[in-house]
Amino acid sequence: MNEQTSNPQLNAVLKALLDNSQLFPEKLLPFFSDIFPEDLDEVRKIWSKVALERRVSILSDLEDMMEADTMLSCDGLARFALDDEFPEVRSNAITLLWECDDPKLAPRFVEMLENDESELVQAAAAAALGKFVLLGELDEIPSGTAKRTIQALIEKLKSKPSKEIHQEILKSLAYSSDPAISSMIEKAFLDPDLSWRLAAIISMGRSADDRWEKPVLQMIKSDDPEMKSEAVRAAGELELSSARTILLQILEDEEDDFDLRTNAIWSLSKIGGENVKSVLQRLLNAAPDEEEAEIIEMAIEALDFSSELPDLDV
């Protein structure tokens, strides 16, 4: 290893990165949040000596850390890892940038979608570009960047990519207001392949189009756990008041499915309406653990905030 630096924590991180005899210590993960450039340079110097499994697991663990604490940001390491020699690392680096809305990333992801040799990386890039389609719809990035992003996704479709890449492109394009996307979503939903129907339900939720109310409500009753959970989420994204009763029932019945319950809680906070706050408050009082209690508290805060907004309906 390189000579030790004058920073004890940096030295501990560098040593742990190269030590394959034990797991990377969780207590050292926050070091990578808002990492100083000079510290990132030291990490870069030894990165090629870090085992592939360690590189992949570090990026995955950092993503989990950021999901648990949204105040953290590991963009510096993630941007550096986009050029890693291993596709598994490049893919995880793209995913780690899920919260970064820097428009300069859009052309970088487009380049990876078009030219990376790995389909794993292409699929990750296609998924990541959805954020920039949405930001374009919200006029939060330059219009030229948004247009080039959509054009690149459509051009990739014309090349007949793998099913996984195609599905990620569909989900990303779903944020677009282009009417042509609706027919693509409908075609996917009518496909007997369950993975296409799942992609369609996710796309419906992202479309901000309540024309999809009927199929979303239909899939909330699905026997497939993943399909059911995504349909519950889509109902919240579309703010379907017609889903309120069944979502409340899910919270009464599905005690063991944490993901489903979380999506139902989140969706109800988006939909609102009669009895929702009282039900969430009752669930909070009976929450089985701190994690669910925190989710419910956030849902109640979101519900209170939305109820304070002025009614703009004419």
KOLDO-764579 format. One line per field, with one value per residue: residue in three letters; x, z, y of N, C-alpha, C in turn. Coordinates in steps of 0.1 Angstrom, whole numbers, plus 5000, padded with zeros to 4 digits. Example, Ala and Ser with C-alpha at 12.3 -4.5 7.8 and 13.67 -1.06 7.14 Angstrom:
% residues 2
residuo = [ALA, SER]
nc1 = [5132, 5128]
nc3 = [5078, 5071]
nc2 = [4943, 4978]
cac1 = [5123, 5137]
cac3 = [5078, 5071]
cac2 = [4955, 4989]
cc1 = [5132, 5129]
cc3 = [5078, 5079]
cc2 = [4967, 5000]
This chain:
% residues 314
residuo = [MET, ASN, GLU, GLN, THR, SER, ASN, PRO, GLN, LEU, ASN, ALA, VAL, LEU, LYS, ALA, LEU, LEU, ASP, ASN, SER, GLN, LEU, PHE, PRO, GLU, LYS, LEU, LEU, PRO, PHE, PHE, SER, ASP, ILE, PHE, PRO, GLU, ASP, LEU, ASP, GLU, VAL, ARG, LYS, ILE, TRP, SER, LYS, VAL, ALA, LEU, GLU, ARG, ARG, VAL, SER, ILE, LEU, SER, ASP, LEU, GLU, ASP, MET, MET, GLU, ALA, ASP, THR, MET, LEU, SER, CYS, ASP, GLY, LEU, ALA, ARG, PHE, ALA, LEU, ASP, ASP, GLU, PHE, PRO, GLU, VAL, ARG, SER, ASN, ALA, ILE, THR, LEU, LEU, TRP, GLU, CYS, ASP, ASP, PRO, LYS, LEU, ALA, PRO, ARG, PHE, VAL, GLU, MET, LEU, GLU, ASN, ASP, GLU, SER, GLU, LEU, VAL, GLN, ALA, ALA, ALA, ALA, ALA, ALA, LEU, GLY, LYS, PHE, VAL, LEU, LEU, GLY, GLU, LEU, ASP, GLU, ILE, PRO, SER, GLY, THR, ALA, LYS, ARG, THR, ILE, GLN, ALA, LEU, ILE, GLU, LYS, LEU, LYS, SER, LYS, PRO, SER, LYS, GLU, ILE, HIS, GLN, GLU, ILE, LEU, LYS, SER, LEU, ALA, TYR, SER, SER, ASP, PRO, ALA, ILE, SER, SER, MET, ILE, GLU, LYS, ALA, PHE, LEU, ASP, PRO, ASP, LEU, SER, TRP, ARG, LEU, ALA, ALA, ILE, ILE, SER, MET, GLY, ARG, SER, ALA, ASP, ASP, ARG, TRP, GLU, LYS, PRO, VAL, LEU, GLN, MET, ILE, LYS, SER, ASP, ASP, PRO, GLU, MET, LYS, SER, GLU, ALA, VAL, ARG, ALA, ALA, GLY, GLU, LEU, GLU, LEU, SER, SER, ALA, ARG, THR, ILE, LEU, LEU, GLN, ILE, LEU, GLU, ASP, GLU, GLU, ASP, ASP, PHE, ASP, LEU, ARG, THR, ASN, ALA, ILE, TRP, SER, LEU, SER, LYS, ILE, GLY, GLY, GLU, ASN, VAL, LYS, SER, VAL, LEU, GLN, ARG, LEU, LEU, ASN, ALA, ALA, PRO, ASP, GLU, GLU, GLU, ALA, GLU, ILE, ILE, GLU, MET, ALA, ILE, GLU, ALA, LEU, ASP, PHE, SER, SER, GLU, LEU, PRO, ASP, LEU, ASP, VAL]
nc1 = [5008, 5003, 5024, 5016, 4991, 4986, 4961, 4942, 4917, 4914, 4936, 4926, 4905, 4917, 4932, 4913, 4899, 4916, 4918, 4909, 4902, 4882, 4848, 4841, 4843, 4812, 4811, 4829, 4818, 4804, 4826, 4828, 4809, 4803, 4831, 4864, 4883, 4911, 4912, 4897, 4914, 4934, 4921, 4916, 4941, 4947, 4926, 4926, 4937, 4919, 4897, 4873, 4848, 4848, 4847, 4822, 4805, 4810, 4799, 4772, 4766, 4769, 4748, 4726, 4731, 4727, 4700, 4689, 4697, 4691, 4705, 4731, 4757, 4773, 4784, 4809, 4827, 4811, 4810, 4836, 4838, 4823, 4840, 4852, 4869, 4853, 4821, 4801, 4808, 4806, 4779, 4767, 4778, 4764, 4738, 4742, 4742, 4716, 4703, 4714, 4710, 4724, 4726, 4747, 4753, 4735, 4742, 4765, 4754, 4739, 4759, 4770, 4748, 4746, 4771, 4785, 4800, 4787, 4756, 4744, 4753, 4742, 4715, 4713, 4720, 4699, 4678, 4686, 4684, 4657, 4652, 4661, 4644, 4621, 4629, 4632, 4605, 4596, 4608, 4633, 4658, 4680, 4663, 4674, 4690, 4671, 4657, 4676, 4681, 4657, 4656, 4678, 4670, 4649, 4661, 4677, 4658, 4651, 4672, 4667, 4671, 4680, 4655, 4655, 4668, 4651, 4628, 4636, 4640, 4614, 4602, 4616, 4609, 4583, 4579, 4576, 4556, 4548, 4524, 4527, 4539, 4521, 4508, 4529, 4531, 4506, 4508, 4528, 4515, 4495, 4510, 4517, 4538, 4549, 4569, 4568, 4543, 4547, 4566, 4550, 4530, 4546, 4554, 4529, 4524, 4543, 4534, 4517, 4490, 4457, 4443, 4450, 4438, 4420, 4435, 4456, 4441, 4432, 4455, 4463, 4450, 4464, 4478, 4505, 4532, 4551, 4540, 4516, 4526, 4539, 4517, 4502, 4520, 4519, 4492, 4493, 4511, 4496, 4476, 4451, 4420, 4401, 4414, 4417, 4401, 4408, 4435, 4436, 4425, 4446, 4465, 4453, 4453, 4477, 4501, 4527, 4541, 4564, 4574, 4551, 4533, 4547, 4546, 4518, 4513, 4527, 4514, 4488, 4493, 4497, 4473, 4453, 4424, 4392, 4394, 4420, 4442, 4436, 4437, 4464, 4476, 4467, 4481, 4506, 4508, 4507, 4529, 4553, 4580, 4608, 4615, 4592, 4576, 4589, 4585, 4557, 4554, 4566, 4548, 4525, 4533, 4536, 4510, 4498, 4510, 4502, 4474, 4474, 4478, 4465, 4433, 4432, 4414, 4390]
nc3 = [5000, 4995, 5010, 5043, 5050, 5065, 5076, 5098, 5095, 5067, 5062, 5075, 5059, 5034, 5041, 5048, 5024, 5009, 5024, 5022, 5039, 5056, 5060, 5047, 5070, 5084, 5097, 5085, 5061, 5059, 5053, 5026, 5018, 5005, 5000, 5003, 4976, 4976, 4992, 4977, 4956, 4968, 4972, 4946, 4937, 4947, 4938, 4916, 4928, 4945, 4952, 4929, 4939, 4963, 4954, 4941, 4962, 4980, 4966, 4965, 4992, 4999, 4985, 4999, 5023, 5016, 5010, 5035, 5048, 5035, 5034, 5029, 5004, 4978, 4954, 4944, 4945, 4930, 4904, 4897, 4896, 4873, 4852, 4856, 4850, 4852, 4843, 4863, 4883, 4871, 4865, 4891, 4899, 4883, 4894, 4920, 4916, 4917, 4930, 4921, 4902, 4882, 4852, 4835, 4837, 4821, 4792, 4796, 4805, 4783, 4765, 4776, 4774, 4746, 4738, 4756, 4762, 4777, 4784, 4809, 4819, 4800, 4805, 4831, 4825, 4809, 4827, 4845, 4829, 4829, 4850, 4840, 4818, 4832, 4846, 4825, 4816, 4837, 4833, 4845, 4836, 4809, 4778, 4755, 4765, 4776, 4752, 4737, 4754, 4753, 4726, 4723, 4738, 4723, 4699, 4707, 4711, 4685, 4677, 4684, 4712, 4740, 4760, 4787, 4786, 4768, 4784, 4805, 4791, 4783, 4808, 4815, 4794, 4800, 4816, 4799, 4781, 4756, 4734, 4720, 4736, 4752, 4737, 4736, 4762, 4766, 4748, 4761, 4784, 4775, 4768, 4772, 4787, 4820, 4829, 4811, 4816, 4842, 4838, 4824, 4843, 4861, 4844, 4839, 4864, 4864, 4844, 4849, 4841, 4843, 4828, 4831, 4852, 4855, 4847, 4867, 4891, 4887, 4888, 4914, 4927, 4920, 4921, 4921, 4940, 4935, 4913, 4925, 4945, 4930, 4916, 4936, 4944, 4920, 4920, 4940, 4929, 4908, 4922, 4927, 4938, 4939, 4947, 4973, 4993, 4990, 4995, 5021, 5031, 5026, 5044, 5067, 5063, 5053, 5070, 5071, 5048, 5042, 5021, 5005, 5024, 5030, 5005, 5003, 5024, 5017, 4993, 5001, 5015, 4994, 4981, 5001, 5018, 5033, 5066, 5062, 5076, 5102, 5102, 5096, 5118, 5138, 5130, 5134, 5162, 5168, 5156, 5147, 5148, 5148, 5122, 5106, 5120, 5115, 5087, 5086, 5100, 5083, 5062, 5073, 5077, 5051, 5042, 5058, 5048, 5021, 5024, 5033, 5010, 4986, 4970, 4937, 4918, 4893]
nc2 = [4988, 5024, 5049, 5059, 5084, 5117, 5116, 5099, 5086, 5084, 5067, 5044, 5038, 5032, 5010, 4992, 4989, 4974, 4951, 4919, 4900, 4904, 4919, 4951, 4977, 4989, 5013, 5030, 5038, 5063, 5080, 5083, 5101, 5132, 5134, 5147, 5162, 5156, 5134, 5116, 5113, 5098, 5074, 5068, 5061, 5036, 5021, 5003, 4981, 4971, 4945, 4931, 4922, 4937, 4963, 4964, 4958, 4979, 5001, 4993, 4992, 5018, 5030, 5019, 5032, 5059, 5058, 5054, 5077, 5106, 5130, 5124, 5121, 5105, 5112, 5119, 5096, 5079, 5091, 5089, 5061, 5055, 5050, 5026, 4995, 4972, 4960, 4955, 4972, 4997, 4998, 4998, 5022, 5040, 5036, 5045, 5072, 5080, 5101, 5124, 5153, 5166, 5181, 5176, 5149, 5136, 5135, 5119, 5095, 5089, 5084, 5061, 5044, 5041, 5032, 5015, 4984, 4965, 4950, 4951, 4975, 4993, 4989, 5000, 5026, 5034, 5033, 5053, 5075, 5082, 5100, 5124, 5127, 5133, 5156, 5173, 5175, 5190, 5213, 5218, 5213, 5222, 5226, 5215, 5195, 5177, 5170, 5157, 5136, 5121, 5116, 5099, 5077, 5068, 5062, 5042, 5022, 5016, 5001, 4976, 4965, 4943, 4926, 4935, 4960, 4973, 4974, 4991, 5014, 5020, 5025, 5048, 5066, 5069, 5091, 5111, 5135, 5128, 5117, 5093, 5075, 5064, 5043, 5025, 5017, 5006, 4984, 4969, 4962, 4945, 4923, 4889, 4881, 4884, 4901, 4922, 4933, 4941, 4961, 4978, 4986, 5000, 5021, 5033, 5044, 5064, 5081, 5102, 5102, 5096, 5079, 5054, 5042, 5020, 4996, 4997, 4995, 4970, 4954, 4958, 4939, 4916, 4883, 4881, 4891, 4912, 4925, 4934, 4951, 4971, 4981, 4992, 5012, 5027, 5036, 5055, 5073, 5082, 5093, 5081, 5083, 5063, 5041, 5042, 5028, 5001, 5002, 5009, 4986, 4968, 4976, 4967, 4940, 4929, 4921, 4911, 4917, 4938, 4956, 4960, 4971, 4994, 5008, 5011, 5028, 5050, 5056, 5062, 5086, 5102, 5102, 5108, 5120, 5111, 5096, 5087, 5099, 5093, 5065, 5061, 5073, 5056, 5033, 5042, 5044, 5017, 5007, 4982, 4984, 5007, 5014, 5012, 5029, 5054, 5056, 5059, 5083, 5101, 5099, 5109, 5135, 5143, 5141, 5160, 5183, 5183, 5187, 5213, 5228, 5251, 5246, 5242, 5234, 5241]
cac1 = [5000, 5011, 5028, 5004, 4988, 4985, 4947, 4940, 4905, 4917, 4944, 4918, 4896, 4925, 4936, 4901, 4896, 4925, 4918, 4899, 4900, 4870, 4839, 4844, 4835, 4801, 4814, 4837, 4811, 4802, 4837, 4827, 4799, 4810, 4845, 4873, 4890, 4924, 4910, 4893, 4926, 4941, 4913, 4918, 4955, 4947, 4913, 4928, 4941, 4907, 4890, 4860, 4837, 4848, 4843, 4808, 4798, 4811, 4789, 4759, 4764, 4767, 4734, 4717, 4734, 4721, 4686, 4686, 4699, 4691, 4714, 4744, 4759, 4785, 4786, 4823, 4831, 4803, 4814, 4849, 4836, 4817, 4850, 4858, 4870, 4844, 4807, 4793, 4811, 4800, 4764, 4764, 4781, 4752, 4727, 4746, 4740, 4702, 4698, 4721, 4703, 4733, 4723, 4759, 4753, 4726, 4750, 4774, 4746, 4735, 4771, 4771, 4736, 4749, 4784, 4791, 4799, 4779, 4741, 4741, 4755, 4733, 4702, 4714, 4720, 4686, 4670, 4690, 4680, 4644, 4652, 4663, 4632, 4612, 4634, 4628, 4591, 4594, 4616, 4643, 4671, 4679, 4654, 4682, 4694, 4659, 4653, 4687, 4679, 4645, 4660, 4687, 4663, 4641, 4670, 4682, 4647, 4651, 4683, 4661, 4679, 4675, 4643, 4657, 4671, 4639, 4618, 4641, 4637, 4599, 4599, 4621, 4601, 4569, 4578, 4574, 4542, 4546, 4512, 4531, 4544, 4509, 4506, 4539, 4527, 4495, 4513, 4535, 4505, 4488, 4519, 4515, 4550, 4547, 4579, 4564, 4532, 4552, 4572, 4539, 4524, 4556, 4553, 4517, 4525, 4551, 4529, 4508, 4478, 4448, 4437, 4455, 4432, 4414, 4445, 4463, 4433, 4431, 4468, 4464, 4444, 4472, 4484, 4520, 4536, 4558, 4530, 4507, 4533, 4541, 4504, 4499, 4528, 4514, 4480, 4497, 4517, 4485, 4467, 4438, 4411, 4393, 4422, 4418, 4395, 4416, 4448, 4434, 4423, 4459, 4472, 4447, 4454, 4491, 4509, 4540, 4547, 4569, 4574, 4537, 4528, 4553, 4540, 4504, 4513, 4532, 4503, 4477, 4497, 4496, 4459, 4446, 4410, 4386, 4399, 4434, 4451, 4433, 4442, 4479, 4479, 4465, 4492, 4518, 4507, 4509, 4540, 4560, 4594, 4612, 4616, 4579, 4571, 4595, 4578, 4544, 4555, 4569, 4536, 4516, 4538, 4533, 4496, 4494, 4515, 4493, 4461, 4475, 4479, 4452, 4426, 4432, 4404, 4380]
cac3 = [5000, 4995, 5023, 5051, 5049, 5079, 5080, 5103, 5090, 5054, 5063, 5079, 5047, 5024, 5046, 5048, 5010, 5004, 5032, 5017, 5049, 5064, 5054, 5049, 5082, 5081, 5104, 5076, 5049, 5058, 5048, 5012, 5016, 5003, 5002, 4999, 4964, 4979, 4998, 4966, 4948, 4974, 4969, 4932, 4935, 4951, 4934, 4908, 4936, 4953, 4946, 4922, 4949, 4973, 4947, 4939, 4975, 4986, 4960, 4969, 5006, 4999, 4980, 5011, 5033, 5012, 5011, 5049, 5052, 5022, 5035, 5025, 4990, 4974, 4940, 4940, 4942, 4919, 4891, 4894, 4893, 4860, 4843, 4861, 4840, 4853, 4841, 4875, 4891, 4863, 4867, 4904, 4900, 4878, 4903, 4931, 4913, 4916, 4935, 4915, 4891, 4874, 4837, 4828, 4837, 4810, 4780, 4800, 4806, 4769, 4759, 4781, 4768, 4732, 4734, 4766, 4757, 4786, 4785, 4823, 4820, 4791, 4812, 4842, 4820, 4804, 4838, 4851, 4821, 4832, 4859, 4831, 4811, 4841, 4849, 4813, 4817, 4847, 4829, 4855, 4829, 4796, 4769, 4746, 4772, 4777, 4739, 4733, 4762, 4748, 4713, 4725, 4743, 4712, 4689, 4712, 4708, 4671, 4675, 4690, 4723, 4748, 4767, 4799, 4782, 4762, 4795, 4812, 4782, 4784, 4821, 4814, 4785, 4805, 4822, 4788, 4778, 4742, 4733, 4714, 4747, 4757, 4729, 4740, 4775, 4764, 4742, 4771, 4794, 4769, 4766, 4782, 4796, 4832, 4831, 4804, 4823, 4854, 4833, 4820, 4855, 4866, 4835, 4841, 4875, 4860, 4833, 4854, 4832, 4850, 4819, 4834, 4865, 4855, 4848, 4879, 4901, 4884, 4892, 4928, 4931, 4914, 4930, 4921, 4950, 4930, 4905, 4934, 4952, 4920, 4913, 4948, 4942, 4908, 4924, 4947, 4919, 4900, 4932, 4924, 4950, 4938, 4952, 4988, 5002, 4989, 5001, 5036, 5035, 5025, 5057, 5077, 5060, 5049, 5082, 5070, 5036, 5045, 5009, 5002, 5034, 5028, 4993, 5006, 5033, 5008, 4983, 5009, 5019, 4982, 4978, 5011, 5019, 5046, 5074, 5060, 5086, 5115, 5101, 5097, 5132, 5146, 5127, 5141, 5176, 5169, 5148, 5154, 5149, 5146, 5108, 5101, 5126, 5108, 5074, 5088, 5104, 5071, 5054, 5079, 5074, 5036, 5041, 5063, 5039, 5009, 5028, 5035, 4998, 4981, 4960, 4924, 4909, 4889]
cac2 = [5000, 5036, 5054, 5064, 5099, 5123, 5115, 5085, 5080, 5080, 5055, 5032, 5034, 5026, 4997, 4983, 4986, 4963, 4939, 4910, 4890, 4908, 4928, 4966, 4982, 4998, 5026, 5038, 5041, 5078, 5087, 5086, 5111, 5145, 5131, 5157, 5158, 5151, 5120, 5108, 5111, 5087, 5062, 5065, 5056, 5022, 5015, 4991, 4970, 4967, 4933, 4934, 4920, 4948, 4975, 4963, 4958, 4992, 5010, 4989, 4996, 5033, 5032, 5016, 5042, 5071, 5057, 5056, 5091, 5114, 5141, 5120, 5121, 5098, 5115, 5119, 5082, 5073, 5096, 5082, 5047, 5053, 5046, 5014, 4985, 4962, 4965, 4955, 4985, 5009, 4997, 5002, 5036, 5047, 5035, 5053, 5086, 5081, 5114, 5136, 5159, 5174, 5178, 5171, 5135, 5131, 5131, 5108, 5083, 5086, 5078, 5047, 5036, 5039, 5026, 5006, 4970, 4957, 4953, 4955, 4990, 4999, 4989, 5009, 5040, 5036, 5036, 5065, 5087, 5086, 5112, 5136, 5129, 5139, 5170, 5180, 5178, 5200, 5225, 5220, 5212, 5228, 5219, 5207, 5182, 5169, 5165, 5148, 5124, 5114, 5111, 5088, 5065, 5063, 5057, 5029, 5013, 5013, 4991, 4964, 4960, 4932, 4929, 4943, 4974, 4979, 4977, 5002, 5026, 5022, 5031, 5061, 5074, 5071, 5104, 5121, 5138, 5124, 5107, 5081, 5066, 5056, 5031, 5016, 5012, 4997, 4972, 4962, 4957, 4934, 4912, 4878, 4880, 4891, 4912, 4934, 4938, 4948, 4974, 4987, 4992, 5010, 5032, 5039, 5053, 5076, 5089, 5113, 5101, 5088, 5070, 5040, 5039, 5007, 4985, 4998, 4989, 4956, 4948, 4958, 4926, 4906, 4873, 4882, 4901, 4923, 4933, 4940, 4962, 4982, 4987, 5000, 5025, 5035, 5042, 5067, 5083, 5088, 5099, 5076, 5082, 5051, 5030, 5044, 5017, 4988, 5004, 5008, 4972, 4962, 4979, 4959, 4925, 4925, 4925, 4906, 4921, 4951, 4965, 4963, 4980, 5007, 5014, 5014, 5039, 5062, 5060, 5069, 5099, 5110, 5103, 5116, 5118, 5108, 5085, 5083, 5103, 5086, 5052, 5062, 5076, 5044, 5024, 5047, 5040, 5003, 5003, 4971, 4987, 5021, 5017, 5014, 5042, 5065, 5057, 5064, 5097, 5108, 5098, 5118, 5149, 5146, 5142, 5173, 5193, 5184, 5192, 5227, 5234, 5256, 5238, 5249, 5229, 5251]
cc1 = [5009, 5015, 5016, 5003, 4988, 4970, 4944, 4928, 4907, 4926, 4936, 4910, 4905, 4929, 4925, 4897, 4904, 4925, 4906, 4895, 4887, 4861, 4844, 4836, 4824, 4804, 4822, 4830, 4808, 4814, 4836, 4816, 4806, 4825, 4854, 4880, 4903, 4923, 4905, 4905, 4934, 4934, 4915, 4931, 4955, 4935, 4916, 4933, 4930, 4900, 4877, 4849, 4836, 4843, 4827, 4800, 4798, 4800, 4775, 4756, 4762, 4753, 4725, 4719, 4727, 4706, 4681, 4688, 4701, 4700, 4728, 4745, 4773, 4788, 4800, 4829, 4824, 4807, 4827, 4847, 4829, 4827, 4857, 4859, 4860, 4829, 4799, 4795, 4805, 4785, 4760, 4768, 4770, 4741, 4730, 4743, 4725, 4696, 4704, 4714, 4711, 4731, 4735, 4760, 4745, 4734, 4760, 4766, 4742, 4747, 4772, 4759, 4740, 4761, 4790, 4789, 4791, 4764, 4737, 4742, 4745, 4719, 4702, 4713, 4706, 4676, 4673, 4685, 4665, 4642, 4653, 4652, 4622, 4616, 4631, 4614, 4588, 4601, 4627, 4657, 4669, 4671, 4662, 4687, 4683, 4656, 4664, 4685, 4668, 4649, 4669, 4680, 4655, 4650, 4675, 4671, 4648, 4662, 4679, 4670, 4673, 4663, 4645, 4660, 4659, 4629, 4623, 4639, 4623, 4596, 4605, 4613, 4587, 4568, 4575, 4559, 4539, 4534, 4516, 4535, 4533, 4506, 4516, 4536, 4516, 4499, 4520, 4525, 4498, 4497, 4517, 4527, 4549, 4556, 4575, 4552, 4536, 4558, 4561, 4532, 4533, 4555, 4540, 4518, 4533, 4545, 4521, 4495, 4468, 4440, 4440, 4448, 4427, 4425, 4453, 4454, 4432, 4443, 4470, 4459, 4452, 4477, 4499, 4524, 4542, 4549, 4521, 4513, 4535, 4528, 4499, 4507, 4522, 4501, 4483, 4503, 4506, 4474, 4452, 4429, 4403, 4401, 4422, 4413, 4404, 4430, 4447, 4432, 4437, 4466, 4466, 4451, 4469, 4501, 4524, 4548, 4552, 4569, 4560, 4531, 4534, 4548, 4526, 4504, 4517, 4520, 4492, 4480, 4496, 4481, 4451, 4432, 4405, 4392, 4414, 4443, 4449, 4438, 4458, 4483, 4478, 4476, 4505, 4519, 4510, 4521, 4549, 4575, 4596, 4611, 4602, 4573, 4576, 4588, 4564, 4544, 4557, 4556, 4526, 4520, 4535, 4518, 4492, 4499, 4506, 4479, 4462, 4476, 4466, 4446, 4425, 4422, 4394, 4366]
cc3 = [5000, 5009, 5030, 5050, 5064, 5084, 5085, 5097, 5075, 5054, 5066, 5067, 5037, 5028, 5044, 5034, 5005, 5013, 5029, 5028, 5058, 5056, 5056, 5060, 5079, 5086, 5095, 5064, 5048, 5053, 5034, 5008, 5016, 5005, 4996, 4986, 4967, 4985, 4986, 4957, 4954, 4972, 4955, 4929, 4938, 4945, 4925, 4915, 4945, 4945, 4940, 4932, 4959, 4966, 4945, 4952, 4982, 4980, 4964, 4983, 5007, 4995, 4992, 5021, 5029, 5012, 5025, 5054, 5039, 5023, 5031, 5009, 4987, 4959, 4935, 4936, 4931, 4905, 4887, 4889, 4880, 4850, 4847, 4850, 4840, 4852, 4854, 4883, 4884, 4865, 4880, 4906, 4894, 4888, 4916, 4929, 4912, 4921, 4929, 4902, 4882, 4860, 4829, 4828, 4826, 4798, 4784, 4800, 4791, 4762, 4763, 4775, 4753, 4730, 4744, 4761, 4765, 4786, 4799, 4825, 4812, 4798, 4823, 4837, 4815, 4815, 4844, 4842, 4823, 4841, 4850, 4822, 4819, 4844, 4837, 4812, 4827, 4845, 4839, 4849, 4816, 4786, 4759, 4752, 4772, 4763, 4735, 4741, 4756, 4734, 4714, 4729, 4731, 4701, 4693, 4710, 4694, 4668, 4680, 4701, 4730, 4755, 4779, 4796, 4776, 4774, 4803, 4804, 4783, 4797, 4821, 4806, 4790, 4812, 4811, 4785, 4763, 4741, 4728, 4725, 4752, 4750, 4733, 4753, 4774, 4758, 4752, 4781, 4788, 4766, 4776, 4792, 4808, 4834, 4823, 4810, 4835, 4849, 4829, 4832, 4861, 4857, 4836, 4853, 4873, 4850, 4837, 4846, 4839, 4841, 4823, 4847, 4865, 4855, 4861, 4890, 4899, 4889, 4907, 4934, 4926, 4925, 4930, 4930, 4945, 4921, 4914, 4941, 4943, 4917, 4924, 4947, 4931, 4912, 4932, 4938, 4911, 4908, 4929, 4937, 4950, 4944, 4968, 4996, 5002, 4995, 5016, 5040, 5035, 5038, 5068, 5076, 5059, 5060, 5079, 5057, 5038, 5033, 5005, 5011, 5032, 5016, 4995, 5015, 5025, 4999, 4990, 5013, 5006, 4979, 4988, 5012, 5033, 5053, 5072, 5071, 5099, 5114, 5102, 5111, 5141, 5143, 5133, 5155, 5178, 5161, 5155, 5156, 5146, 5131, 5102, 5107, 5119, 5094, 5076, 5092, 5092, 5062, 5060, 5077, 5060, 5035, 5046, 5054, 5027, 5012, 5030, 5022, 4993, 4971, 4948, 4914, 4906, 4889]
cc2 = [5012, 5040, 5060, 5080, 5104, 5122, 5101, 5078, 5075, 5067, 5042, 5028, 5027, 5012, 4987, 4980, 4975, 4951, 4930, 4899, 4892, 4918, 4943, 4971, 4992, 5012, 5036, 5043, 5056, 5086, 5091, 5096, 5125, 5144, 5143, 5153, 5151, 5136, 5111, 5104, 5099, 5074, 5058, 5058, 5041, 5014, 5002, 4979, 4964, 4956, 4938, 4933, 4932, 4961, 4975, 4964, 4972, 5001, 5006, 4993, 5011, 5037, 5030, 5027, 5055, 5070, 5058, 5070, 5100, 5126, 5137, 5120, 5115, 5100, 5114, 5106, 5076, 5078, 5090, 5068, 5044, 5048, 5034, 5004, 4974, 4967, 4965, 4967, 4997, 5009, 5002, 5017, 5045, 5048, 5044, 5068, 5089, 5095, 5126, 5140, 5168, 5171, 5173, 5155, 5129, 5126, 5119, 5095, 5079, 5079, 5063, 5038, 5032, 5030, 5016, 4992, 4961, 4960, 4956, 4970, 4998, 5000, 4999, 5024, 5043, 5040, 5049, 5077, 5091, 5098, 5124, 5138, 5137, 5154, 5179, 5184, 5189, 5213, 5228, 5217, 5218, 5219, 5210, 5194, 5172, 5162, 5155, 5135, 5115, 5108, 5099, 5075, 5059, 5056, 5043, 5018, 5008, 5002, 4977, 4958, 4948, 4936, 4938, 4958, 4981, 4983, 4989, 5015, 5030, 5030, 5045, 5071, 5077, 5084, 5115, 5123, 5134, 5114, 5094, 5070, 5058, 5043, 5021, 5010, 5002, 4983, 4963, 4955, 4945, 4922, 4901, 4876, 4889, 4903, 4924, 4940, 4946, 4962, 4983, 4994, 5003, 5023, 5039, 5049, 5065, 5085, 5101, 5113, 5091, 5079, 5055, 5035, 5024, 4996, 4985, 4992, 4974, 4948, 4949, 4945, 4914, 4896, 4874, 4894, 4913, 4932, 4940, 4952, 4974, 4989, 4996, 5013, 5033, 5042, 5055, 5078, 5090, 5094, 5094, 5074, 5069, 5039, 5031, 5033, 5005, 4990, 5004, 4994, 4964, 4964, 4971, 4944, 4921, 4929, 4921, 4911, 4936, 4961, 4969, 4973, 4994, 5015, 5018, 5027, 5052, 5066, 5067, 5083, 5108, 5112, 5111, 5112, 5114, 5095, 5082, 5087, 5096, 5072, 5052, 5065, 5064, 5034, 5029, 5043, 5025, 4998, 4992, 4974, 5002, 5024, 5020, 5027, 5054, 5067, 5063, 5079, 5105, 5109, 5108, 5133, 5153, 5148, 5156, 5184, 5195, 5190, 5207, 5235, 5240, 5247, 5246, 5244, 5240, 5244]
